[in-house]
Amino acid sequence: MTRSVMRFVPYTIAQDMTAWPEYAARCVSGEDRECGAESDAKSDPADVEKWMTSHVRVTGHCRFRRIFADYAEFEPPEAPHRYR
């Protein structure tokens, strides 16, 4: 019988700071069905808020799903210091 030893490494999940997160919004107002209008993905949430404000002004729709996306990286633990 062959045996194997499994060693699990406690990785940390962290936001990739080299990539900008993205913000967006989709209008979910409507009685029979959602409006469905969507903003473009933006790197600044204030730009999405401006889009929502404009959409409210034009349509009167007041309910949105806000969307946030980023990139994540698995980071291995630091290697232990080895003494010679």
All heavy atoms as an XYZ file, in Angstrom:
684
protein
N       0.843     -1.179      0.000
C       0.000      0.000      0.000
C       0.890      1.244      0.000
O       1.842      1.327      0.755
C      -0.890     -0.018      1.243
C      -1.676      1.247      1.351
S      -2.422      1.575      2.943
C      -3.695      0.406      3.089
N       0.559      2.188     -0.838
C       1.298      3.446     -0.911
C       0.595      4.493     -0.062
O      -0.619      4.622     -0.118
C       1.367      3.937     -2.359
O       1.961      2.922     -3.159
C       2.174      5.203     -2.451
N       1.367      5.195      0.707
C       0.804      6.275      1.527
C       1.353      7.604      1.041
O       2.468      7.678      0.546
C       1.173      6.081      2.989
C       0.530      4.853      3.576
C       0.838      4.791      5.038
N       0.265      3.565      5.556
C      -0.203      3.432      6.756
N      -0.145      4.437      7.580
N      -0.711      2.302      7.155
N       0.552      8.604      1.207
C       1.023      9.941      0.843
C       0.778     10.887      2.009
O      -0.129     10.683      2.805
C       0.314     10.439     -0.412
O      -1.068     10.521     -0.178
N       1.588     11.903      2.074
C       1.454     12.925      3.103
C       0.989     14.199      2.413
O       1.610     14.657      1.452
C       2.789     13.165      3.840
C       2.655     14.308      4.825
C       3.247     11.894      4.528
N      -0.103     14.751      2.884
C      -0.640     15.979      2.315
C      -0.324     17.115      3.285
O      -0.644     17.034      4.462
C      -2.153     15.874      2.119
C      -2.606     14.650      1.388
S      -2.658     14.777     -0.376
C      -3.876     15.963     -0.681
N       0.296     18.163      2.778
C       0.589     19.334      3.596
C      -0.188     20.512      3.016
O      -0.069     20.814      1.836
C       2.078     19.627      3.599
C       2.861     18.584      4.372
C       4.317     18.997      4.505
N       5.019     18.108      5.379
C       5.593     16.976      4.995
N       5.537     16.607      3.746
N       6.225     16.212      5.859
N      -0.949     21.143      3.844
C      -1.757     22.265      3.407
C      -1.070     23.562      3.815
O      -0.609     23.710      4.934
C      -3.168     22.182      3.999
C      -3.907     20.976      3.513
C      -3.941     19.809      4.253
C      -4.565     21.009      2.290
C      -4.615     18.687      3.789
C      -5.237     19.907      1.818
C      -5.257     18.744      2.571
N      -1.014     24.478      2.886
C      -0.368     25.765      3.129
C      -1.463     26.800      3.363
O      -2.392     26.915      2.566
C       0.497     26.173      1.911
C       1.134     27.534      2.135
C       1.544     25.118      1.635
N      -1.384     27.547      4.460
C      -2.422     28.551      4.761
C      -2.247     29.841      3.949
O      -1.652     30.806      4.408
C      -2.235     28.811      6.258
C      -0.773     28.562      6.482
C      -0.390     27.475      5.506
N      -2.735     29.834      2.730
C      -2.661     31.015      1.880
C      -3.570     32.117      2.415
O      -4.568     31.857      3.070
C      -3.106     30.682      0.458
C      -2.058     29.972     -0.362
C      -1.893     28.603     -0.280
C      -1.234     30.694     -1.218
C      -0.934     27.954     -1.045
C      -0.274     30.057     -1.986
C      -0.130     28.684     -1.895
O       0.808     28.058     -2.641
N      -3.227     33.343      2.078
C      -4.055     34.503      2.383
C      -4.614     35.019      1.067
O      -3.899     35.080      0.069
C      -3.209     35.611      3.042
O      -2.639     35.098      4.241
C      -4.055     36.828      3.362
N      -5.885     35.390      1.066
C      -6.487     35.984     -0.122
C      -6.480     37.495      0.086
O      -6.989     37.992      1.084
C      -7.924     35.481     -0.341
C      -7.934     33.963     -0.493
C      -8.534     36.152     -1.561
C      -9.331     33.372     -0.526
N      -5.898     38.200     -0.878
C      -5.777     39.656     -0.757
C      -6.143     40.321     -2.076
O      -6.001     39.730     -3.146
C      -4.355     40.032     -0.370
N      -6.612     41.556     -1.976
C      -6.916     42.332     -3.170
C      -5.621     42.630     -3.912
O      -4.616     42.999     -3.315
C      -7.616     43.636     -2.792
C      -8.034     44.454     -3.991
C      -8.763     45.734     -3.590
O      -8.717     46.159     -2.436
N      -9.435     46.339     -4.531
N      -5.647     42.434     -5.225
C      -4.501     42.754     -6.063
C      -4.416     44.271     -6.184
O      -5.248     44.906     -6.835
C      -4.672     42.104     -7.437
C      -3.517     42.397     -8.381
O      -2.609     43.169     -8.015
O      -3.527     41.845     -9.494
N      -3.423     44.854     -5.550
C      -3.299     46.306     -5.512
C      -2.731     46.880     -6.811
O      -2.644     48.084     -6.967
C      -2.436     46.724     -4.321
C      -3.014     46.275     -2.977
S      -4.736     46.747     -2.720
C      -4.553     48.481     -2.387
N      -2.334     46.017     -7.750
C      -1.818     46.506     -9.030
C      -2.932     46.726    -10.047
O      -2.684     47.234    -11.137
C      -0.784     45.534     -9.631
O      -1.426     44.295     -9.958
C       0.360     45.289     -8.660
N      -4.158     46.323     -9.719
C      -5.299     46.472    -10.634
C      -6.375     47.317     -9.956
O      -6.660     47.143     -8.774
C      -5.864     45.106    -11.000
N      -6.970     48.222    -10.715
C      -8.025     49.080    -10.167
C      -9.314     48.284    -10.008
O      -9.692     47.534    -10.907
C      -8.295     50.248    -11.106
C      -7.183     51.234    -11.169
C      -6.221     51.318    -12.133
C      -6.894     52.267    -10.235
N      -5.356     52.345    -11.855
C      -5.747     52.949    -10.691
C      -7.501     52.680     -9.043
C      -5.200     54.020    -10.005
C      -6.951     53.748     -8.370
C      -5.814     54.402     -8.840
N     -10.034     48.464     -8.890
C     -11.360     47.856     -8.780
C     -12.323     48.557     -9.736
O     -12.051     49.666    -10.206
C     -11.759     48.085     -7.318
C     -10.892     49.187     -6.842
C      -9.662     49.195     -7.685
N     -13.433     47.900    -10.036
C     -14.427     48.474    -10.939
C     -15.758     48.603    -10.223
O     -16.123     47.759     -9.406
C     -14.605     47.591    -12.169
C     -13.373     47.505    -13.035
C     -13.569     46.569    -14.217
O     -14.541     45.773    -14.225
O     -12.746     46.622    -15.143
N     -16.485     49.660    -10.550
C     -17.795     49.938     -9.981
C     -18.789     50.086    -11.124
O     -18.459     50.601    -12.183
C     -17.763     51.220     -9.153
C     -16.711     51.200     -8.070
C     -15.412     51.619     -8.327
C     -17.012     50.745     -6.793
C     -14.441     51.589     -7.343
C     -16.046     50.720     -5.798
C     -14.765     51.144     -6.083
O     -13.811     51.110     -5.108
N     -20.014     49.654    -10.890
C     -21.064     49.793    -11.899
C     -22.405     49.756    -11.177
O     -22.483     49.492     -9.969
C     -20.981     48.683    -12.940
N     -23.484     50.010    -11.925
C     -24.833     49.948    -11.363
C     -25.802     49.497    -12.448
O     -25.570     49.731    -13.638
C     -25.255     51.305    -10.807
N     -26.868     48.835    -12.002
C     -27.938     48.413    -12.916
C     -29.260     48.824    -12.296
O     -29.512     48.602    -11.113
C     -27.905     46.901    -13.116
C     -29.002     46.392    -14.044
C     -28.800     44.947    -14.449
N     -28.482     44.074    -13.346
C     -29.378     43.364    -12.657
N     -30.651     43.433    -12.964
N     -29.000     42.580    -11.673
N     -30.135     49.428    -13.095
C     -31.442     49.852    -12.606
C     -32.348     48.630    -12.466
O     -32.544     47.881    -13.415
C     -32.062     50.860    -13.574
S     -33.707     51.411    -13.050
N     -32.868     48.431    -11.266
C     -33.780     47.306    -11.016
C     -35.189     47.802    -10.695
O     -36.004     47.064    -10.150
C     -33.247     46.375     -9.894
C     -31.969     45.704    -10.321
C     -33.040     47.143     -8.593
N     -35.485     49.045    -11.054
C     -36.824     49.599    -10.865
C     -37.758     48.988    -11.902
O     -37.342     48.589    -12.977
C     -36.821     51.117    -11.034
O     -36.059     51.729    -10.021
N     -39.020     48.944    -11.559
C     -40.018     48.455    -12.490
C     -41.030     47.572    -11.785
O     -40.698     46.921    -10.801
N     -42.253     47.553    -12.290
C     -43.303     46.737    -11.675
C     -43.353     45.338    -12.275
O     -43.257     44.351    -11.572
C     -44.646     47.441    -11.812
C     -44.713     48.732    -11.009
C     -46.060     49.411    -11.144
O     -47.044     48.730    -11.458
O     -46.115     50.631    -10.933
N     -43.527     45.246    -13.600
C     -43.615     43.945    -14.251
C     -42.238     43.332    -14.491
O     -42.064     42.127    -14.408
C     -44.359     44.059    -15.589
C     -45.812     44.463    -15.393
O     -46.364     44.167    -14.316
O     -46.373     45.088    -16.313
N     -41.289     44.181    -14.833
C     -39.922     43.721    -15.051
C     -38.972     44.864    -14.757
O     -39.364     46.023    -14.740
C     -39.726     43.194    -16.469
C     -39.996     44.195    -17.556
C     -39.964     43.512    -18.937
N     -40.415     44.439    -19.949
C     -39.632     45.064    -20.806
N     -38.344     44.834    -20.795
N     -40.120     45.889    -21.699
N     -37.707     44.497    -14.543
C     -36.692     45.506    -14.241
C     -36.392     46.360    -15.469
O     -36.446     45.877    -16.598
C     -35.399     44.828    -13.794
C     -35.513     44.092    -12.483
C     -34.208     43.411    -12.094
O     -33.227     43.470    -12.863
O     -34.182     42.818    -11.009
N     -36.028     47.603    -15.231
C     -35.608     48.500    -16.303
C     -34.392     47.909    -17.014
O     -34.350     47.835    -18.228
C     -35.291     49.885    -15.737
S     -34.431     51.004    -16.862
N     -33.381     47.516    -16.236
C     -32.208     46.864    -16.798
C     -31.139     47.783    -17.349
O     -30.106     47.307    -17.823
N     -31.356     49.099    -17.313
C     -30.314     50.011    -17.792
C     -29.077     49.857    -16.920
O     -29.166     49.707    -15.704
C     -30.814     51.453    -17.765
N     -27.891     49.859    -17.557
C     -26.650     49.663    -16.824
C     -25.644     50.757    -17.129
O     -25.567     51.233    -18.262
C     -26.010     48.319    -17.193
C     -26.804     47.118    -16.772
C     -26.111     45.814    -17.129
O     -25.207     45.803    -17.971
O     -26.489     44.795    -16.543
N     -24.884     51.098    -16.106
C     -23.779     52.028    -16.317
C     -22.612     51.241    -16.895
O     -22.568     50.008    -16.823
C     -23.355     52.657    -14.990
O     -22.703     51.701    -14.178
N     -21.658     51.954    -17.439
C     -20.400     51.322    -17.816
C     -19.597     51.086    -16.547
O     -19.829     51.729    -15.521
C     -19.600     52.243    -18.746
C     -20.282     52.449    -20.087
O     -20.999     51.531    -20.535
O     -20.092     53.521    -20.685
N     -18.637     50.169    -16.601
C     -17.741     49.954    -15.467
C     -16.825     51.168    -15.340
O     -16.289     51.667    -16.328
C     -16.928     48.690    -15.668
N     -16.685     51.650    -14.110
C     -15.866     52.839    -13.837
C     -14.860     52.522    -12.735
O     -15.090     51.657    -11.894
C     -16.748     54.008    -13.369
C     -17.893     54.346    -14.301
C     -17.404     55.030    -15.537
C     -18.589     55.483    -16.386
N     -18.179     56.029    -17.655
N     -13.768     53.265    -12.705
C     -12.779     53.082    -11.648
C     -13.072     53.955    -10.434
O     -12.477     53.770     -9.380
C     -11.369     53.366    -12.167
O     -11.285     54.699    -12.636
N     -14.011     54.875    -10.559
C     -14.378     55.779     -9.465
C     -15.867     55.619     -9.165
O     -16.700     55.821    -10.052
C     -14.068     57.215     -9.867
C     -14.270     58.214     -8.745
O     -14.883     57.856     -7.707
O     -13.838     59.364     -8.901
N     -16.231     55.261     -7.932
C     -17.653     55.086     -7.620
C     -18.464     56.366     -7.795
O     -19.665     56.314     -8.064
C     -17.662     54.606     -6.168
C     -16.329     54.953     -5.615
C     -15.380     54.997     -6.771
N     -17.833     57.527     -7.691
C     -18.553     58.790     -7.877
C     -19.096     58.908     -9.298
O     -20.179     59.475     -9.513
C     -17.642     59.971     -7.554
N     -18.381     58.364    -10.273
C     -18.857     58.389    -11.658
C     -20.127     57.549    -11.818
O     -21.030     57.909    -12.570
C     -17.775     57.884    -12.612
C     -16.590     58.835    -12.700
O     -16.767     60.042    -12.430
O     -15.492     58.362    -13.039
N     -20.202     56.444    -11.092
C     -21.409     55.598    -11.145
C     -22.573     56.312    -10.456
O     -23.710     56.258    -10.924
C     -21.141     54.214    -10.508
C     -22.402     53.372    -10.470
C     -20.041     53.494    -11.270
N     -22.291     57.003     -9.361
C     -23.341     57.768     -8.679
C     -23.889     58.866     -9.584
O     -25.094     59.134     -9.584
C     -22.813     58.338     -7.366
C     -22.534     57.250     -6.333
C     -21.828     57.767     -5.103
O     -21.641     59.001     -4.967
O     -21.468     56.927     -4.258
N     -23.017     59.491    -10.363
C     -23.477     60.509    -11.324
C     -24.395     59.877    -12.367
O     -25.418     60.455    -12.740
C     -22.280     61.174    -12.010
C     -21.494     62.089    -11.112
C     -20.275     62.634    -11.840
C     -19.370     63.381    -10.886
N     -18.106     63.788    -11.521
N     -24.031     58.679    -12.847
C     -24.880     57.984    -13.818
C     -26.254     57.668    -13.199
O     -27.284     57.878    -13.833
C     -24.215     56.692    -14.312
C     -25.104     55.940    -15.251
C     -25.214     56.129    -16.592
C     -26.044     54.917    -14.916
N     -26.158     55.284    -17.118
C     -26.688     54.526    -16.102
C     -26.399     54.284    -13.730
C     -27.666     53.542    -16.139
C     -27.369     53.307    -13.759
C     -27.993     52.946    -14.954
N     -26.253     57.166    -11.959
C     -27.521     56.844    -11.289
C     -28.373     58.097    -11.131
O     -29.585     58.065    -11.378
C     -27.270     56.179     -9.926
C     -26.683     54.796    -10.031
S     -26.611     53.852     -8.470
C     -25.791     54.945     -7.368
N     -27.749     59.201    -10.720
C     -28.477     60.460    -10.553
C     -29.111     60.901    -11.867
O     -30.278     61.312    -11.905
C     -27.530     61.553    -10.018
O     -26.985     61.117     -8.775
C     -28.249     62.874     -9.829
N     -28.357     60.786    -12.944
C     -28.885     61.150    -14.259
C     -30.044     60.237    -14.654
O     -31.063     60.692    -15.180
C     -27.766     61.064    -15.298
O     -28.265     61.289    -16.584
N     -29.917     58.938    -14.377
C     -30.979     57.986    -14.711
C     -32.247     58.285    -13.916
O     -33.352     58.233    -14.461
C     -30.505     56.547    -14.462
C     -31.449     55.507    -14.957
N     -31.598     55.223    -16.298
C     -32.305     54.688    -14.293
C     -32.500     54.263    -16.442
N     -32.944     53.922    -15.229
N     -32.098     58.626    -12.643
C     -33.257     58.995    -11.812
C     -33.932     60.236    -12.391
O     -35.160     60.298    -12.509
C     -32.839     59.235    -10.344
C     -33.966     59.870     -9.557
C     -32.398     57.937     -9.685
N     -33.124     61.223    -12.755
C     -33.657     62.475    -13.282
C     -34.466     62.232    -14.567
O     -35.538     62.797    -14.749
C     -32.501     63.435    -13.561
C     -32.929     64.870    -13.742
C     -31.738     65.826    -13.898
N     -30.813     65.733    -12.766
C     -29.510     65.495    -12.896
N     -28.964     65.329    -14.078
N     -28.746     65.452    -11.828
N     -33.981     61.361    -15.437
C     -34.636     61.115    -16.732
C     -35.843     60.185    -16.599
O     -36.878     60.409    -17.232
C     -33.621     60.527    -17.748
C     -34.308     60.053    -19.017
C     -32.548     61.547    -18.073
N     -35.726     59.139    -15.762
C     -36.762     58.095    -15.710
C     -37.626     58.103    -14.461
O     -38.710     57.527    -14.463
C     -36.110     56.703    -15.805
O     -35.292     56.501    -14.639
C     -35.279     56.554    -17.070
N     -37.108     58.670    -13.368
C     -37.814     58.591    -12.100
C     -37.562     57.272    -11.373
O     -38.094     57.042    -10.296
N     -36.742     56.399    -11.950
C     -36.417     55.115    -11.310
C     -35.475     55.355    -10.142
O     -34.502     56.092    -10.266
C     -35.768     54.167    -12.305
C     -36.654     53.802    -13.449
N     -36.179     53.191    -14.588
C     -37.993     53.937    -13.641
C     -37.182     52.972    -15.425
N     -38.292     53.426    -14.872
N     -35.747     54.709     -9.010
C     -34.977     54.994     -7.791
C     -34.341     53.773     -7.136
O     -33.891     53.854     -5.996
C     -35.885     55.690     -6.771
S     -36.438     57.315     -7.309
N     -34.315     52.630     -7.820
C     -33.739     51.432     -7.193
C     -32.677     50.845     -8.119
O     -32.927     50.568     -9.289
C     -34.828     50.403     -6.928
C     -34.356     49.251     -6.090
C     -35.534     48.504     -5.468
N     -35.045     47.527     -4.523
C     -34.910     46.239     -4.799
N     -35.258     45.778     -5.979
N     -34.438     45.413     -3.887
N     -31.470     50.645     -7.555
C     -30.332     50.171     -8.330
C     -29.622     49.035     -7.612
O     -29.629     48.973     -6.389
C     -29.313     51.299     -8.544
C     -29.864     52.446     -9.339
C     -30.558     53.473     -8.709
C     -29.703     52.496    -10.704
C     -31.064     54.534     -9.434
C     -30.208     53.547    -11.448
C     -30.895     54.567    -10.811
N     -29.013     48.187     -8.388
C     -28.096     47.183     -7.841
C     -26.697     47.713     -8.130
O     -26.330     47.919     -9.284
C     -28.287     45.832     -8.513
C     -27.292     44.779     -8.058
C     -27.608     43.439     -8.713
N     -26.520     42.511     -8.585
C     -26.280     41.761     -7.519
N     -27.067     41.841     -6.470
N     -25.257     40.930     -7.489
N     -25.933     47.963     -7.055
C     -24.565     48.444     -7.222
C     -23.634     47.242     -7.313
O     -23.798     46.264     -6.595
C     -24.166     49.369     -6.089
C     -25.009     50.633     -6.099
C     -24.514     51.670     -5.161
N     -24.552     51.194     -3.777
C     -24.135     51.900     -2.739
N     -23.651     53.092     -2.908
N     -24.229     51.418     -1.523
N     -22.647     47.350     -8.175
C     -21.757     46.224     -8.456
C     -20.319     46.658     -8.213
O     -19.895     47.713     -8.687
C     -21.942     45.756     -9.918
C     -23.407     45.376    -10.154
C     -21.007     44.601    -10.244
C     -23.849     45.479    -11.590
N     -19.589     45.836     -7.481
C     -18.173     46.084     -7.204
C     -17.398     44.846     -7.633
O     -17.790     43.725     -7.317
C     -17.956     46.339     -5.708
C     -16.505     46.353     -5.310
C     -15.734     47.476     -5.522
C     -15.920     45.244     -4.736
C     -14.390     47.497     -5.164
C     -14.591     45.249     -4.373
C     -13.826     46.380     -4.586
N     -16.325     45.030     -8.366
C     -15.480     43.910     -8.777
C     -14.020     44.291     -8.586
O     -13.626     45.435     -8.818
C     -15.745     43.559    -10.237
N     -13.255     43.331     -8.135
C     -11.822     43.550     -8.013
C     -11.103     42.260     -8.366
O     -11.720     41.262     -8.707
C     -11.448     44.031     -6.606
C     -11.635     42.972     -5.535
O     -12.288     41.936     -5.800
O     -11.140     43.166     -4.418
N      -9.799     42.306     -8.310
C      -8.973     41.140     -8.571
C      -8.380     40.682     -7.254
O      -7.996     41.496     -6.417
C      -7.862     41.480     -9.568
C      -8.404     41.808    -10.933
C      -8.783     43.104    -11.261
C      -8.561     40.816    -11.884
C      -9.288     43.406    -12.514
C      -9.077     41.112    -13.144
C      -9.434     42.405    -13.441
O      -9.953     42.700    -14.672
N      -8.315     39.382     -7.081
C      -7.778     38.821     -5.849
C      -6.604     37.912     -6.174
O      -6.556     37.288     -7.241
C      -8.851     38.038     -5.097
N      -5.686     37.839     -5.240
C      -4.528     36.966     -5.378
C      -4.411     36.096     -4.135
O      -4.695     36.544     -3.024
C      -3.243     37.778     -5.501
C      -3.152     38.612     -6.751
C      -1.832     39.360     -6.818
O      -1.434     39.981     -5.806
O      -1.219     39.309     -7.878
N      -4.009     34.864     -4.334
C      -3.671     33.991     -3.220
C      -2.199     34.224     -2.920
O      -1.351     34.112     -3.807
C      -3.896     32.527     -3.587
C      -5.304     32.074     -3.401
C      -6.297     32.491     -4.265
C      -5.644     31.239     -2.347
C      -7.600     32.082     -4.097
C      -6.936     30.825     -2.176
C      -7.919     31.241     -3.045
N      -1.908     34.563     -1.681
C      -0.533     34.826     -1.282
C      -0.081     33.750     -0.304
O      -0.728     33.532      0.729
C      -0.431     36.198     -0.627
C      -0.789     37.336     -1.566
C      -0.778     38.690     -0.883
O      -0.740     38.744      0.369
O      -0.808     39.702     -1.607
N       1.019     33.069     -0.631
C       1.521     32.055      0.299
C       2.105     32.739      1.532
O       2.479     33.912      1.490
C       2.609     31.346     -0.500
C       3.059     32.331     -1.512
C       1.849     33.190     -1.818
N       2.174     32.016      2.630
C       2.780     32.619      3.824
C       4.254     32.889      3.567
O       4.865     32.279      2.688
C       2.574     31.554      4.905
C       2.424     30.288      4.151
C       1.796     30.638      2.837
N       4.797     33.810      4.331
C       6.225     34.093      4.187
C       7.008     32.844      4.564
O       6.649     32.119      5.484
C       6.619     35.250      5.082
C       6.057     36.571      4.633
C       6.588     37.727      5.464
O       7.719     37.630      5.964
O       5.855     38.710      5.603
N       8.084     32.629      3.834
C       8.927     31.466      4.125
C       9.585     31.655      5.483
O      10.027     32.754      5.817
C       9.979     31.310      3.046
N       9.636     30.597      6.275
C      10.294     30.739      7.587
C      11.793     30.976      7.388
O      12.383     30.524      6.426
C      10.022     29.399      8.261
C       9.741     28.453      7.139
C       9.144     29.275      6.024
N      12.347     31.714      8.314
C      13.780     31.987      8.263
C      14.529     30.715      8.624
O      14.180     30.024      9.587
C      14.159     33.106      9.234
C      13.525     34.404      8.880
N      13.936     35.145      7.799
C      12.491     35.090      9.432
C      13.199     36.221      7.704
N      12.319     36.223      8.684
N      15.507     30.410      7.854
C      16.316     29.209      8.130
C      17.702     29.639      8.593
O      18.326     30.511      7.990
C      16.405     28.334      6.883
C      15.082     27.767      6.495
C      15.228     26.817      5.370
N      13.897     26.289      5.051
C      13.651     25.464      4.091
N      14.634     25.024      3.342
N      12.436     25.044      3.867
N      18.131     29.036      9.632
C      19.463     29.326     10.163
C      20.433     28.291      9.623
O      20.101     27.128      9.512
C      19.444     29.303     11.695
C      18.537     30.356     12.264
C      17.276     30.037     12.727
C      18.930     31.698     12.296
C      16.436     31.011     13.223
C      18.110     32.657     12.798
C      16.850     32.321     13.275
O      16.025     33.280     13.763
N      21.600     28.724      9.285
C      22.608     27.794      8.756
C      23.500     27.301      9.835
O      23.805     27.809     10.799
C      23.421     28.477      7.684
C      22.575     28.798      6.509
C      23.413     29.406      5.420
N      22.488     29.771      4.358
C      22.861     30.338      3.263
N      24.119     30.607      3.042
N      22.006     30.635      2.341
